[in-house]
């Protein structure tokens, strides 16, 4: 069993060109993150910044007419109709 590997060195099975590409992308991501933090400004002492929520587009409202199944499902007869169909099946 070999000793601990120094931090920053890739595992031995990773080819050097892949490790170099990964290292470059990681450094770019760190630089971009620090630029974003600088743009957001400093925080007061003892404060923490909550993570930003993901922005997702709002679903568009459904303006079409309901289908026959939606009309049945939303009516008061849905549960009795379902129970009756299950009784017939048994």
N, CA, C and O atoms as a printed pandas DataFrame, in Angstrom:
     atom_number atom_name residue_name chain_id  residue_number  x_coord  y_coord  z_coord
0              1         N          UNK        A               1    0.854   -1.176    0.000
1              2        CA          UNK        A               1    0.000    0.000    0.000
2              3         C          UNK        A               1    0.893    1.229    0.000
3              4         O          UNK        A               1    1.854    1.301    0.765
4              5         N          UNK        A               2    0.586    2.172   -0.834
5              6        CA          UNK        A               2    1.420    3.362   -0.933
6              7         C          UNK        A               2    0.949    4.418    0.058
7              8         O          UNK        A               2   -0.134    4.306    0.633
8              9         N          UNK        A               3    1.756    5.425    0.247
9             10        CA          UNK        A               3    1.444    6.486    1.182
10            11         C          UNK        A               3    0.419    7.439    0.613
11            12         O          UNK        A               3   -0.021    7.270   -0.524
12            13         N          UNK        A               4    0.035    8.435    1.382
13            14        CA          UNK        A               4   -0.965    9.400    0.900
14            15         C          UNK        A               4   -0.409   10.209   -0.267
15            16         O          UNK        A               4    0.779   10.527   -0.329
16            17         N          UNK        A               5   -1.312   10.526   -1.184
17            18        CA          UNK        A               5   -0.905   11.335   -2.330
18            19         C          UNK        A               5   -0.985   12.800   -1.950
19            20         O          UNK        A               5   -1.868   13.188   -1.184
20            21         N          UNK        A               6   -0.089   13.619   -2.464
21            22        CA          UNK        A               6   -0.161   15.047   -2.159
22            23         C          UNK        A               6   -1.399   15.667   -2.801
23            24         O          UNK        A               6   -1.841   15.231   -3.865
24            25         N          UNK        A               7   -1.953   16.685   -2.148
25            26        CA          UNK        A               7   -3.160   17.315   -2.682
26            27         C          UNK        A               7   -2.838   18.017   -3.990
27            28         O          UNK        A               7   -1.753   18.575   -4.155
28            29         N          UNK        A               8   -3.775   17.986   -4.909
29            30        CA          UNK        A               8   -3.574   18.626   -6.202
30            31         C          UNK        A               8   -3.057   17.675   -7.253
31            32         O          UNK        A               8   -3.054   18.019   -8.435
32            33         N          UNK        A               9   -2.619   16.494   -6.868
33            34        CA          UNK        A               9   -2.139   15.545   -7.868
34            35         C          UNK        A               9   -3.269   14.590   -8.218
35            36         O          UNK        A               9   -3.999   14.144   -7.333
36            37         N          UNK        A              10   -3.425   14.266   -9.521
37            38        CA          UNK        A              10   -4.504   13.386   -9.940
38            39         C          UNK        A              10   -4.188   11.941   -9.562
39            40         O          UNK        A              10   -3.033   11.607   -9.299
40            41         N          UNK        A              11   -5.202   11.089   -9.535
41            42        CA          UNK        A              11   -4.948    9.669   -9.321
42            43         C          UNK        A              11   -4.070    9.135  -10.454
43            44         O          UNK        A              11   -4.069    9.716  -11.540
44            45         N          UNK        A              12   -3.330    8.056  -10.241
45            46        CA          UNK        A              12   -2.392    7.591  -11.259
46            47         C          UNK        A              12   -3.059    7.101  -12.535
47            48         O          UNK        A              12   -2.402    7.082  -13.575
48            49         N          UNK        A              13   -4.347    6.698  -12.513
49            50        CA          UNK        A              13   -4.968    6.172  -13.718
50            51         C          UNK        A              13   -5.526    7.258  -14.643
51            52         O          UNK        A              13   -6.052    6.935  -15.708
52            53         N          UNK        A              14   -5.426    8.525  -14.266
53            54        CA          UNK        A              14   -5.926    9.618  -15.095
54            55         C          UNK        A              14   -4.791   10.103  -15.998
55            56         O          UNK        A              14   -3.736   10.496  -15.500
56            57         N          UNK        A              15   -4.993   10.080  -17.331
57            58        CA          UNK        A              15   -3.953   10.587  -18.223
58            59         C          UNK        A              15   -3.681   12.072  -17.962
59            60         O          UNK        A              15   -4.587   12.815  -17.586
60            61         N          UNK        A              16   -2.473   12.485  -18.157
61            62        CA          UNK        A              16   -2.053   13.846  -17.831
62            63         C          UNK        A              16   -2.819   14.901  -18.634
63            64         O          UNK        A              16   -3.105   15.974  -18.103
64            65         N          UNK        A              17   -3.160   14.627  -19.901
65            66        CA          UNK        A              17   -3.888   15.629  -20.699
66            67         C          UNK        A              17   -5.294   15.853  -20.150
67            68         O          UNK        A              17   -5.805   16.972  -20.200
68            69         N          UNK        A              18   -5.930   14.789  -19.622
69            70        CA          UNK        A              18   -7.245   14.956  -19.012
70            71         C          UNK        A              18   -7.129   15.722  -17.698
71            72         O          UNK        A              18   -7.960   16.576  -17.391
72            73         N          UNK        A              19   -6.106   15.412  -16.937
73            74        CA          UNK        A              19   -5.905   16.097  -15.664
74            75         C          UNK        A              19   -5.635   17.578  -15.888
75            76         O          UNK        A              19   -6.112   18.421  -15.129
76            77         N          UNK        A              20   -4.862   17.899  -16.938
77            78        CA          UNK        A              20   -4.567   19.305  -17.235
78            79         C          UNK        A              20   -5.839   20.043  -17.656
79            80         O          UNK        A              20   -6.060   21.182  -17.246
80            81         N          UNK        A              21   -6.673   19.398  -18.469
81            82        CA          UNK        A              21   -7.924   20.034  -18.901
82            83         C          UNK        A              21   -8.855   20.241  -17.713
83            84         O          UNK        A              21   -9.490   21.289  -17.594
84            85         N          UNK        A              22   -8.937   19.251  -16.838
85            86        CA          UNK        A              22   -9.780   19.379  -15.656
86            87         C          UNK        A              22   -9.271   20.493  -14.749
87            88         O          UNK        A              22  -10.060   21.287  -14.239
88            89         N          UNK        A              23   -7.973   20.554  -14.549
89            90        CA          UNK        A              23   -7.391   21.567  -13.690
90            91         C          UNK        A              23   -7.664   22.973  -14.242
91            92         O          UNK        A              23   -7.982   23.891  -13.486
92            93         N          UNK        A              24   -7.536   23.135  -15.575
93            94        CA          UNK        A              24   -7.793   24.448  -16.192
94            95         C          UNK        A              24   -9.259   24.842  -16.030
95            96         O          UNK        A              24   -9.556   25.994  -15.714
96            97         N          UNK        A              25  -10.175   23.903  -16.241
97            98        CA          UNK        A              25  -11.600   24.213  -16.096
98            99         C          UNK        A              25  -11.937   24.542  -14.650
99           100         O          UNK        A              25  -12.746   25.432  -14.389
100          101         N          UNK        A              26  -11.323   23.831  -13.708
101          102        CA          UNK        A              26  -11.564   24.087  -12.296
102          103         C          UNK        A              26  -11.072   25.477  -11.909
103          104         O          UNK        A              26  -11.752   26.189  -11.169
104          105         N          UNK        A              27   -9.912   25.867  -12.395
105          106        CA          UNK        A              27   -9.385   27.197  -12.088
106          107         C          UNK        A              27  -10.254   28.293  -12.691
107          108         O          UNK        A              27  -10.447   29.341  -12.074
108          109         N          UNK        A              28  -10.784   28.058  -13.902
109          110        CA          UNK        A              28  -11.693   29.037  -14.512
110          111         C          UNK        A              28  -12.972   29.175  -13.696
111          112         O          UNK        A              28  -13.472   30.284  -13.510
112          113         N          UNK        A              29  -13.503   28.056  -13.208
113          114        CA          UNK        A              29  -14.727   28.111  -12.409
114          115         C          UNK        A              29  -14.478   28.849  -11.100
115          116         O          UNK        A              29  -15.324   29.627  -10.659
116          117         N          UNK        A              30  -13.334   28.616  -10.478
117          118        CA          UNK        A              30  -13.010   29.338   -9.244
118          119         C          UNK        A              30  -12.871   30.830   -9.501
119          120         O          UNK        A              30  -13.334   31.643   -8.701
120          121         N          UNK        A              31  -12.239   31.197  -10.606
121          122        CA          UNK        A              31  -12.074   32.615  -10.936
122          123         C          UNK        A              31  -13.430   33.267  -11.198
123          124         O          UNK        A              31  -13.668   34.392  -10.757
124          125         N          UNK        A              32  -14.314   32.577  -11.906
125          126        CA          UNK        A              32  -15.644   33.124  -12.181
126          127         C          UNK        A              32  -16.434   33.278  -10.893
127          128         O          UNK        A              32  -17.155   34.260  -10.717
128          129         N          UNK        A              33  -16.303   32.326  -10.004
129          130        CA          UNK        A              33  -17.013   32.406   -8.728
130          131         C          UNK        A              33  -16.507   33.577   -7.899
131          132         O          UNK        A              33  -17.302   34.286   -7.282
132          133         N          UNK        A              34  -15.222   33.784   -7.877
133          134        CA          UNK        A              34  -14.693   34.908   -7.092
134          135         C          UNK        A              34  -15.101   36.241   -7.717
135          136         O          UNK        A              34  -15.339   37.211   -6.997
136          137         N          UNK        A              35  -15.184   36.301   -9.050
137          138        CA          UNK        A              35  -15.654   37.544   -9.706
138          139         C          UNK        A              35  -17.098   37.830   -9.331
139          140         O          UNK        A              35  -17.456   38.980   -9.077
140          141         N          UNK        A              36  -17.939   36.784   -9.294
141          142        CA          UNK        A              36  -19.340   36.981   -8.905
142          143         C          UNK        A              36  -19.435   37.456   -7.466
143          144         O          UNK        A              36  -20.239   38.335   -7.156
144          145         N          UNK        A              37  -18.631   36.890   -6.590
145          146        CA          UNK        A              37  -18.646   37.314   -5.195
146          147         C          UNK        A              37  -18.201   38.767   -5.055
147          148         O          UNK        A              37  -18.748   39.502   -4.232
148          149         N          UNK        A              38  -17.217   39.189   -5.848
149          150        CA          UNK        A              38  -16.767   40.584   -5.792
150          151         C          UNK        A              38  -17.863   41.524   -6.278
151          152         O          UNK        A              38  -18.011   42.625   -5.748
152          153         N          UNK        A              39  -18.630   41.105   -7.278
153          154        CA          UNK        A              39  -19.700   41.954   -7.806
154          155         C          UNK        A              39  -20.838   42.090   -6.799
155          156         O          UNK        A              39  -21.508   43.122   -6.761
156          157         N          UNK        A              40  -21.062   41.071   -5.992
157          158        CA          UNK        A              40  -22.157   41.115   -5.025
158          159         C          UNK        A              40  -21.816   41.992   -3.829
159          160         O          UNK        A              40  -22.715   42.415   -3.103
160          161         N          UNK        A              41  -20.552   42.268   -3.612
161          162        CA          UNK        A              41  -20.155   43.167   -2.533
162          163         C          UNK        A              41  -19.870   42.437   -1.240
163          164         O          UNK        A              41  -20.193   41.257   -1.097
164          165         N          UNK        A              42  -19.260   43.146   -0.292
165          166        CA          UNK        A              42  -18.900   42.511    0.980
166          167         C          UNK        A              42  -20.118   42.335    1.877
167          168         O          UNK        A              42  -21.118   43.042    1.750
168          169         N          UNK        A              43  -20.005   41.382    2.779
169          170        CA          UNK        A              43  -21.061   41.129    3.753
170          171         C          UNK        A              43  -20.684   41.748    5.091
171          172         O          UNK        A              43  -19.496   41.872    5.391
172          173         N          UNK        A              44  -21.662   42.139    5.901
173          174        CA          UNK        A              44  -21.353   42.606    7.251
174          175         C          UNK        A              44  -20.727   41.477    8.072
175          176         O          UNK        A              44  -20.890   40.301    7.749
176          177         N          UNK        A              45  -20.026   41.837    9.113
177          178        CA          UNK        A              45  -19.359   40.849    9.955
178          179         C          UNK        A              45  -20.399   39.928   10.587
179          180         O          UNK        A              45  -21.395   40.396   11.140
180          181         N          UNK        A              46  -20.169   38.626   10.504
181          182        CA          UNK        A              46  -21.061   37.642   11.101
182          183         C          UNK        A              46  -22.243   37.246   10.226
183          184         O          UNK        A              46  -23.010   36.359   10.600
184          185         N          UNK        A              47  -22.404   37.879    9.079
185          186        CA          UNK        A              47  -23.531   37.555    8.205
186          187         C          UNK        A              47  -23.107   36.494    7.199
187          188         O          UNK        A              47  -21.924   36.348    6.891
188          189         N          UNK        A              48  -24.070   35.771    6.704
189          190        CA          UNK        A              48  -23.793   34.800    5.648
190          191         C          UNK        A              48  -24.759   35.051    4.508
191          192         O          UNK        A              48  -25.868   35.548    4.706
192          193         N          UNK        A              49  -24.325   34.704    3.330
193          194        CA          UNK        A              49  -25.137   34.920    2.137
194          195         C          UNK        A              49  -25.842   33.603    1.806
195          196         O          UNK        A              49  -25.181   32.582    1.613
196          197         N          UNK        A              50  -27.178   33.616    1.738
197          198        CA          UNK        A              50  -27.884   32.380    1.389
198          199         C          UNK        A              50  -27.625   32.020   -0.075
199          200         O          UNK        A              50  -27.329   32.899   -0.884
200          201         N          UNK        A              51  -27.732   30.751   -0.415
201          202        CA          UNK        A              51  -27.514   30.368   -1.808
202          203         C          UNK        A              51  -28.600   30.955   -2.694
203          204         O          UNK        A              51  -29.741   31.134   -2.268
204          205         N          UNK        A              52  -28.233   31.248   -3.913
205          206        CA          UNK        A              52  -29.197   31.796   -4.863
206          207         C          UNK        A              52  -30.110   30.684   -5.356
207          208         O          UNK        A              52  -29.631   29.598   -5.684
208          209         N          UNK        A              53  -31.415   30.932   -5.414
209          210        CA          UNK        A              53  -32.311   29.898   -5.929
210          211         C          UNK        A              53  -32.162   29.786   -7.444
211          212         O          UNK        A              53  -31.827   30.754   -8.127
212          213         N          UNK        A              54  -32.418   28.593   -7.944
213          214        CA          UNK        A              54  -32.376   28.411   -9.387
214          215         C          UNK        A              54  -33.568   29.144   -9.991
215          216         O          UNK        A              54  -34.667   29.136   -9.437
216          217         N          UNK        A              55  -33.334   29.767  -11.117
217          218        CA          UNK        A              55  -34.436   30.450  -11.789
218          219         C          UNK        A              55  -35.001   29.515  -12.838
219          220         O          UNK        A              55  -34.298   29.068  -13.744
220          221         N          UNK        A              56  -36.274   29.232  -12.699
221          222        CA          UNK        A              56  -36.963   28.372  -13.645
222          223         C          UNK        A              56  -38.110   29.163  -14.248
223          224         O          UNK        A              56  -38.735   29.971  -13.561
224          225         N          UNK        A              57  -38.390   28.941  -15.515
225          226        CA          UNK        A              57  -39.509   29.675  -16.117
226          227         C          UNK        A              57  -40.823   29.236  -15.490
227          228         O          UNK        A              57  -41.020   28.062  -15.176
228          229         N          UNK        A              58  -41.706   30.189  -15.317
229          230        CA          UNK        A              58  -43.029   29.895  -14.776
230          231         C          UNK        A              58  -43.816   29.083  -15.801
231          232         O          UNK        A              58  -43.734   29.363  -16.997
232          233         N          UNK        A              59  -44.576   28.081  -15.356
233          234        CA          UNK        A              59  -45.388   27.334  -16.323
234          235         C          UNK        A              59  -46.477   28.228  -16.886
235          236         O          UNK        A              59  -47.053   29.059  -16.185
236          237         N          UNK        A              60  -46.739   28.040  -18.143
237          238        CA          UNK        A              60  -47.770   28.844  -18.791
238          239         C          UNK        A              60  -49.145   28.357  -18.339
239          240         O          UNK        A              60  -49.352   27.156  -18.171
240          241         N          UNK        A              61  -50.079   29.280  -18.144
241          242        CA          UNK        A              61  -51.426   28.850  -17.733
242          243         C          UNK        A              61  -52.086   28.041  -18.843
243          244         O          UNK        A              61  -51.879   28.299  -20.029
244          245         N          UNK        A              62  -52.874   27.071  -18.438
245          246        CA          UNK        A              62  -53.543   26.194  -19.387
246          247         C          UNK        A              62  -54.892   26.814  -19.739
247          248         O          UNK        A              62  -55.847   26.709  -18.969
248          249         N          UNK        A              63  -54.973   27.458  -20.900
249          250        CA          UNK        A              63  -56.188   28.159  -21.301
250          251         C          UNK        A              63  -57.106   27.307  -22.172
251          252         O          UNK        A              63  -58.156   27.776  -22.611
252          253         N          UNK        A              64  -56.718   26.060  -22.423
253          254        CA          UNK        A              64  -57.545   25.241  -23.301
254          255         C          UNK        A              64  -58.721   24.654  -22.525
255          256         O          UNK        A              64  -58.752   24.711  -21.296
256          257         N          UNK        A              65  -59.674   24.097  -23.238
257          258        CA          UNK        A              65  -60.829   23.454  -22.614
258          259         C          UNK        A              65  -60.386   22.142  -21.979
259          260         O          UNK        A              65  -59.522   21.459  -22.529
260          261         N          UNK        A              66  -60.964   21.771  -20.822
261          262        CA          UNK        A              66  -60.579   20.506  -20.190
262          263         C          UNK        A              66  -61.039   19.316  -21.022
263          264         O          UNK        A              66  -62.061   19.380  -21.704
264          265         N          UNK        A              67  -60.275   18.234  -20.959
265          266        CA          UNK        A              67  -60.643   17.017  -21.682
266          267         C          UNK        A              67  -61.766   16.313  -20.941
267          268         O          UNK        A              67  -62.132   16.712  -19.835
268          269         N          UNK        A              68  -62.315   15.265  -21.549
269          270        CA          UNK        A              68  -63.417   14.535  -20.903
270          271         C          UNK        A              68  -62.954   13.897  -19.604
271          272         O          UNK        A              68  -63.713   13.852  -18.636
272          273         N          UNK        A              69  -61.720   13.403  -19.565
273          274        CA          UNK        A              69  -61.228   12.793  -18.338
274          275         C          UNK        A              69  -61.047   13.833  -17.234
275          276         O          UNK        A              69  -61.345   13.565  -16.070
276          277         N          UNK        A              70  -60.562   15.012  -17.596
277          278        CA          UNK        A              70  -60.404   16.075  -16.597
278          279         C          UNK        A              70  -61.754   16.516  -16.043
279          280         O          UNK        A              70  -61.869   16.814  -14.854
280          281         N          UNK        A              71  -62.778   16.558  -16.895
281          282        CA          UNK        A              71  -64.108   16.931  -16.420
282          283         C          UNK        A              71  -64.653   15.878  -15.459
283          284         O          UNK        A              71  -65.261   16.223  -14.445
284          285         N          UNK        A              72  -64.439   14.587  -15.770
285          286        CA          UNK        A              72  -64.916   13.522  -14.895
286          287         C          UNK        A              72  -64.121   13.513  -13.599
287          288         O          UNK        A              72  -64.692   13.379  -12.516
288          289         N          UNK        A              73  -62.801   13.655  -13.707
289          290        CA          UNK        A              73  -61.941   13.601  -12.525
290          291         C          UNK        A              73  -62.269   14.726  -11.550
291          292         O          UNK        A              73  -62.188   14.531  -10.338
292          293         N          UNK        A              74  -62.635   15.891  -12.057
293          294        CA          UNK        A              74  -62.923   17.031  -11.201
294          295         C          UNK        A              74  -64.363   17.056  -10.701
295          296         O          UNK        A              74  -64.712   17.898   -9.874
296          297         N          UNK        A              75  -65.200   16.152  -11.187
297          298        CA          UNK        A              75  -66.598   16.161  -10.758
298          299         C          UNK        A              75  -66.764   15.368   -9.458
299          300         O          UNK        A              75  -65.847   14.674   -9.019
300          301         N          UNK        A              76  -67.931   15.482   -8.862
301          302        CA          UNK        A              76  -68.238   14.765   -7.633
302          303         C          UNK        A              76  -68.537   13.292   -7.867
303          304         O          UNK        A              76  -68.620   12.522   -6.909
304          305         N          UNK        A              77  -68.699   12.885   -9.122
305          306        CA          UNK        A              77  -69.018   11.499   -9.451
306          307         C          UNK        A              77  -67.783   10.642   -9.670
307          308         O          UNK        A              77  -67.916    9.448   -9.937
308          309         N          UNK        A              78  -66.606   11.197   -9.568
309          310        CA          UNK        A              78  -65.394   10.446   -9.899
310          311         C          UNK        A              78  -65.178    9.260   -8.959
311          312         O          UNK        A              78  -64.953    8.141   -9.419
312          313         N          UNK        A              79  -65.243    9.493   -7.661
313          314        CA          UNK        A              79  -64.980    8.417   -6.693
314          315         C          UNK        A              79  -66.068    7.341   -6.782
315          316         O          UNK        A              79  -65.727    6.160   -6.849
316          317         N          UNK        A              80  -67.380    7.696   -6.786
317          318        CA          UNK        A              80  -68.392    6.633   -6.922
318          319         C          UNK        A              80  -68.265    5.866   -8.242
319          320         O          UNK        A              80  -68.463    4.652   -8.267
320          321         N          UNK        A              81  -67.942    6.549   -9.322
321          322        CA          UNK        A              81  -67.766    5.886  -10.609
322          323         C          UNK        A              81  -66.574    4.940  -10.562
323          324         O          UNK        A              81  -66.643    3.830  -11.091
324          325         N          UNK        A              82  -65.502    5.357   -9.947
325          326        CA          UNK        A              82  -64.316    4.519   -9.827
326          327         C          UNK        A              82  -64.602    3.290   -8.981
327          328         O          UNK        A              82  -64.196    2.184   -9.336
328          329         N          UNK        A              83  -65.306    3.477   -7.854
329          330        CA          UNK        A              83  -65.666    2.340   -7.020
330          331         C          UNK        A              83  -66.606    1.369   -7.750
331          332         O          UNK        A              83  -66.479    0.153   -7.611
332          333         N          UNK        A              84  -67.530    1.908   -8.512
333          334        CA          UNK        A              84  -68.434    1.050   -9.273
334          335         C          UNK        A              84  -67.690    0.244  -10.341
335          336         O          UNK        A              84  -67.990   -0.933  -10.543
336          337         N          UNK        A              85  -66.734    0.859  -11.018
337          338        CA          UNK        A              85  -65.958    0.133  -12.010
338          339         C          UNK        A              85  -65.098   -0.944  -11.365
339          340         O          UNK        A              85  -64.938   -2.029  -11.924
340          341         N          UNK        A              86  -64.550   -0.656  -10.208
341          342        CA          UNK        A              86  -63.771   -1.666   -9.502
342          343         C          UNK        A              86  -64.646   -2.825   -9.023
343          344         O          UNK        A              86  -64.209   -3.976   -9.046
344          345         N          UNK        A              87  -65.876   -2.538   -8.589
345          346        CA          UNK        A              87  -66.804   -3.585   -8.162
346          347         C          UNK        A              87  -67.169   -4.465   -9.343
347          348         O          UNK        A              87  -67.253   -5.685   -9.203
348          349         N          UNK        A              88  -67.389   -3.860  -10.515
349          350        CA          UNK        A              88  -67.702   -4.653  -11.715
350          351         C          UNK        A              88  -66.519   -5.528  -12.115
351          352         O          UNK        A              88  -66.701   -6.660  -12.563
352          353         N          UNK        A              89  -65.335   -5.011  -11.957
353          354        CA          UNK        A              89  -64.132   -5.754  -12.312
354          355         C          UNK        A              89  -63.965   -6.984  -11.426
355          356         O          UNK        A              89  -63.570   -8.050  -11.896
356          357         N          UNK        A              90  -64.272   -6.823  -10.133
357          358        CA          UNK        A              90  -64.152   -7.951   -9.200
358          359         C          UNK        A              90  -65.269   -8.939   -9.430
359          360         O          UNK        A              90  -65.343   -9.958   -8.743
